Amino acid sequence: MEILYFLSTLCLLLFMLLATYDGFYLHIFKYELFNHRESQFEHNLHAARAILFPIIVWFLFIDATHIGFWIAMTAVFIDLIVLGIDAYYEKDSRTFMGGLPTSEYIIHLFANSFHFAAIILIIASKVNISNNQIQLILSNDDNIGTSFMQFVAINIIPGAIILAILHVLLSFDFGKTRWNYLRRKISCC
């Protein structure tokens, strides 16, 4: 069981690295998707996923309760729907830049693969199937795998919340105005 915790944590970390590069640097800093009318819907979908992510991490990786598990499962289901909608509309939202760059498409594939691999692995560590019964095992064993996983998850939450707040703020004119003012002061990247 401990290997599931380590693999899930590794996938979570890899997702966070790719998602931060893609969601912050590419979407917000470089391409400024929130500033383009045709990509506004995509930005709002990213904001929804950014809000769902800390909920998923908290209730799957940290909070080991039955209700927390089902809250996380609901958030994962909603996340899948939002991801599908995002993928469907993405080609139209990037017309201002000639379409989605291949490199960013590849980043999306890997980031979402790591995202859902982390979720599937942690679910596998919490579900036991035996004697034709499905049983939730929600008490995290006190081992190094669980401790490391929870340490990483707890430390991911603040950054994830900051990115979610930034995405939400950039959905509104006052947030865009302030960001654009600050962004114009940076001449690199």
TASUL-V891364 format. One line per field, one symbol per residue. phi: phi as a letter, one per 20 degrees, with the letter a starting at -180 (. if undefined). A space follows every 10 residues. Layout:
# TASUL-V891364
phi=???
This chain:
# TASUL-V891364
phi=.fffffffff ffffffffff fffefffefe elgfedgfdf ffffffffff ffgfffffee ddeecfffgf ffffffffgf ffgffgffef fffdffdmof fgffgffgff ffffgffgff fffffdcddb llcdceddef fecfffffgf gfffeeggff ffffffgfgf edgfffffff fffffdddm
